[in-house]
Amino acid sequence: MSNTNFVSFRELRTSTSKINEMLNDDGKIIITNNGKPKALMINISDVNFEETLSIINQVKLTRAINNIRAAAQHSGAAEMTINEINDEIAQSRKERRERQKSGDAG
């Protein structure tokens, strides 16, 4: 990240033309809030807009999957057998049916 520019939200509001030039020159800017990275601005064109959006969505999905895997490791859920998983699903479905019945009766 040697050439990456960091810009605060305040600068973003007050210096838009300067930031637009920086974005055109470097292709990316990190937006900060209280000195911490909060958002990423990247230079795109109407030609590669859909492709860029698709790549960003793939990255977000990969990050979400990695977070789910890490949470499963931390909670021990990653070590569950298929029978334990099926038992959990069956129990959850049973509880949902019971909640629905009690809601219908009231």
CYANA upper distance limits for C-alpha pairs under 8 A (distance plus 0.5 A):
  3 ASN  CA     26 ASP  CA      7.63
  4 THR  CA     26 ASP  CA      7.67
  4 THR  CA     28 LYS  CA      7.03
  4 THR  CA     29 ILE  CA      6.58
  4 THR  CA     30 ILE  CA      7.64
  5 ASN  CA     22 MET  CA      8.21
  5 ASN  CA     26 ASP  CA      8.45
  5 ASN  CA     28 LYS  CA      7.74
  5 ASN  CA     29 ILE  CA      5.53
  5 ASN  CA     30 ILE  CA      6.65
  6 PHE  CA     29 ILE  CA      6.41
  6 PHE  CA     30 ILE  CA      5.28
  6 PHE  CA     31 ILE  CA      6.41
  6 PHE  CA     32 THR  CA      7.17
  7 VAL  CA     11 GLU  CA      6.64
  7 VAL  CA     12 LEU  CA      7.23
  7 VAL  CA     29 ILE  CA      7.44
  7 VAL  CA     30 ILE  CA      6.68
  7 VAL  CA     31 ILE  CA      5.46
  7 VAL  CA     32 THR  CA      6.39
  8 SER  CA     12 LEU  CA      6.75
  8 SER  CA     31 ILE  CA      5.94
  8 SER  CA     32 THR  CA      5.08
  8 SER  CA     33 ASN  CA      6.46
  8 SER  CA     34 ASN  CA      8.20
  8 SER  CA     35 GLY  CA      7.82
  9 PHE  CA     13 ARG  CA      6.92
  9 PHE  CA     31 ILE  CA      6.82
  9 PHE  CA     32 THR  CA      6.74
  9 PHE  CA     33 ASN  CA      6.75
 10 ARG  CA     14 THR  CA      6.83
 11 GLU  CA     15 SER  CA      5.93
 11 GLU  CA     16 THR  CA      8.10
 12 LEU  CA     16 THR  CA      6.17
 12 LEU  CA     19 ILE  CA      7.39
 12 LEU  CA     31 ILE  CA      8.46
 15 SER  CA     19 ILE  CA      6.70
 16 THR  CA     20 ASN  CA      6.48
 17 SER  CA     21 GLU  CA      6.83
 18 LYS  CA     22 MET  CA      6.82
 19 ILE  CA     23 LEU  CA      6.57
 20 ASN  CA     24 ASN  CA      6.67
 21 GLU  CA     25 ASP  CA      6.60
 22 MET  CA     26 ASP  CA      6.40
 22 MET  CA     27 GLY  CA      8.07
 22 MET  CA     28 LYS  CA      8.49
 22 MET  CA     29 ILE  CA      8.19
 23 LEU  CA     27 GLY  CA      5.38
 23 LEU  CA     28 LYS  CA      6.03
 23 LEU  CA     29 ILE  CA      6.86
 23 LEU  CA     41 MET  CA      8.24
 23 LEU  CA     42 ILE  CA      7.52
 23 LEU  CA     43 ASN  CA      6.60
 24 ASN  CA     43 ASN  CA      7.08
 27 GLY  CA     42 ILE  CA      6.07
 27 GLY  CA     43 ASN  CA      5.34
 28 LYS  CA     40 LEU  CA      7.53
 28 LYS  CA     41 MET  CA      5.96
 28 LYS  CA     42 ILE  CA      4.83
 28 LYS  CA     43 ASN  CA      6.66
 29 ILE  CA     40 LEU  CA      6.39
 29 ILE  CA     41 MET  CA      5.59
 29 ILE  CA     42 ILE  CA      7.03
 30 ILE  CA     37 PRO  CA      6.82
 30 ILE  CA     38 LYS  CA      7.86
 30 ILE  CA     39 ALA  CA      6.38
 30 ILE  CA     40 LEU  CA      5.19
 30 ILE  CA     41 MET  CA      6.80
 31 ILE  CA     37 PRO  CA      6.47
 31 ILE  CA     38 LYS  CA      6.20
 31 ILE  CA     39 ALA  CA      5.46
 31 ILE  CA     40 LEU  CA      6.44
 31 ILE  CA     41 MET  CA      7.74
 32 THR  CA     36 LYS  CA      5.57
 32 THR  CA     37 PRO  CA      4.91
 32 THR  CA     38 LYS  CA      5.59
 32 THR  CA     39 ALA  CA      7.35
 33 ASN  CA     37 PRO  CA      6.99
 33 ASN  CA     38 LYS  CA      6.51
 44 ILE  CA     48 ASN  CA      7.09
 44 ILE  CA     49 PHE  CA      6.58
 44 ILE  CA     52 THR  CA      7.95
 45 SER  CA     49 PHE  CA      6.26
 48 ASN  CA     52 THR  CA      6.47
 49 PHE  CA     53 LEU  CA      6.63
 50 GLU  CA     54 SER  CA      6.61
 51 GLU  CA     55 ILE  CA      6.75
 52 THR  CA     56 ILE  CA      6.73
 53 LEU  CA     57 ASN  CA      6.69
 54 SER  CA     58 GLN  CA      6.73
 55 ILE  CA     59 VAL  CA      6.79
 56 ILE  CA     60 LYS  CA      6.72
 57 ASN  CA     61 LEU  CA      6.60
 58 GLN  CA     62 THR  CA      6.63
 59 VAL  CA     63 ARG  CA      6.66
 60 LYS  CA     64 ALA  CA      6.68
 61 LEU  CA     65 ILE  CA      6.66
 62 THR  CA     66 ASN  CA      6.66
 63 ARG  CA     67 ASN  CA      6.69
 64 ALA  CA     68 ILE  CA      6.74
 65 ILE  CA     69 ARG  CA      6.66
 66 ASN  CA     70 ALA  CA      6.62
 67 ASN  CA     71 ALA  CA      6.64
 68 ILE  CA     72 ALA  CA      6.63
 69 ARG  CA     73 GLN  CA      6.70
 69 ARG  CA     78 ALA  CA      8.01
 70 ALA  CA     74 HIS  CA      6.63
 71 ALA  CA     75 SER  CA      6.55
 72 ALA  CA     76 GLY  CA      6.33
 72 ALA  CA     77 ALA  CA      5.25
 72 ALA  CA     78 ALA  CA      5.47
 73 GLN  CA     77 ALA  CA      6.80
 73 GLN  CA     78 ALA  CA      5.67
 73 GLN  CA     79 GLU  CA      8.07
 76 GLY  CA     80 MET  CA      7.80
 80 MET  CA     84 GLU  CA      6.37
 80 MET  CA     85 ILE  CA      6.92
 81 THR  CA     85 ILE  CA      6.79
 82 ILE  CA     86 ASN  CA      6.62
 83 ASN  CA     87 ASP  CA      6.61
 84 GLU  CA     88 GLU  CA      6.72
 85 ILE  CA     89 ILE  CA      6.77
 86 ASN  CA     90 ALA  CA      6.61
 87 ASP  CA     91 GLN  CA      6.59
 88 GLU  CA     92 SER  CA      6.61
 89 ILE  CA     93 ARG  CA      6.66
 90 ALA  CA     94 LYS  CA      6.63
 91 GLN  CA     95 GLU  CA      6.70
 92 SER  CA     96 ARG  CA      6.68
 93 ARG  CA     97 ARG  CA      6.68
 94 LYS  CA     98 GLU  CA      6.75
 95 GLU  CA     99 ARG  CA      6.68
 96 ARG  CA    100 GLN  CA      6.65
 97 ARG  CA    101 LYS  CA      6.64
 98 GLU  CA    102 SER  CA      6.67
 99 ARG  CA    103 GLY  CA      6.57
100 GLN  CA    104 ASP  CA      6.58
101 LYS  CA    105 ALA  CA      6.66
102 SER  CA    106 GLY  CA      6.85
